[in-house]
Amino acid sequence: MEGRKYTAAVVTIGTELLRGLIENTNATWLCKQLTDLGIEVKRVVTVPDDMNEIVETIRELLRKVDIIVTTGGLGFTRDDITVEAIAEAIQQPLHHRRDIEQMVLTRCRELNYEITQEALVKVSRAPPTAQPLPNNTGIVPGLHIEHQGKHIYVLPGVPREMKQIFQDHVKPHLQQLTETKHTIELIVHTRHRTEIEVENKLKNIDMSRYHVTYIKIHPRQPVQISITLQHTDKQELMKKVQELQQELGKVLNIEKIEIKT
């Protein structure tokens, strides 16, 4: 049986992003990861290092999606206020967390990094319900907060740290939550010249029968089509891929089909 369809938002935090000082690669990478897990990304939002902006954004998204993934604002400096803002958004206090403190001190020793007491106190504060996510690439751990049935994942802004925590901790949890593990993408190279021609022909196929979660007709000549299929059962998914290829061959003039897993 198919599980429910979860929705998500990605929030990238940092004034430097809005000023165009660095490229926002985190958002693109996270959207791809979430989509591959069968999660529908509804929003991508970039906000400055501003308490009110972050609080309002988190509160709004909690009303609209099941999962929020934030990046940025977990460091030692004054403008790193993400944890404080999220605590305010969900109306939870900030506690000094000994478990987080020990994780930070351990990483500092491993990296031979001298941290000030002030910085240690700052990054050791978190809501009491937050579960720390070990950062084996940097120093400050990420957080997972479950709030009224919604999930908030708080990740660093440094891409290599964000990716490590996501792959090691967030992704396994989301896989368990969504039960969606298998994704296949078809790239259909047609011999057709116009998008409207392809669109009209595809109306003859009921895509829902094949576990299609996304389809895009690309305005190229000849026209290409991207189709994403997802299912919890790999054998069932492969069966549907073969059936869909046969159906596509009946209605389209196809040069070739690439299969990406």
Secondary structure, DSSP 4 states (H G I P E B T S, - for coil): ------EEEEEEE-HHHHTTSS--HHHHHHHHHHHHTT-EEEEEEEE-S-HHHHHHHHHHHHTT-SEEEEES--SSSTT--HHHHHHHHTT---EE-HHHHHHHHHHHHHHT----HHHHHHHTEE-TTPEEE--SSSSS-EEEEEETTEEEEEE-SSHHHHHHHIIIIIHHHHHHHH---EEEEEEEEE--S-HHHHHHHHTTS-GGGGTEEEEEEE--SS-EEEEEEEES-HHHHHHHHHHHHHHHHHHS-EEEEEEE-
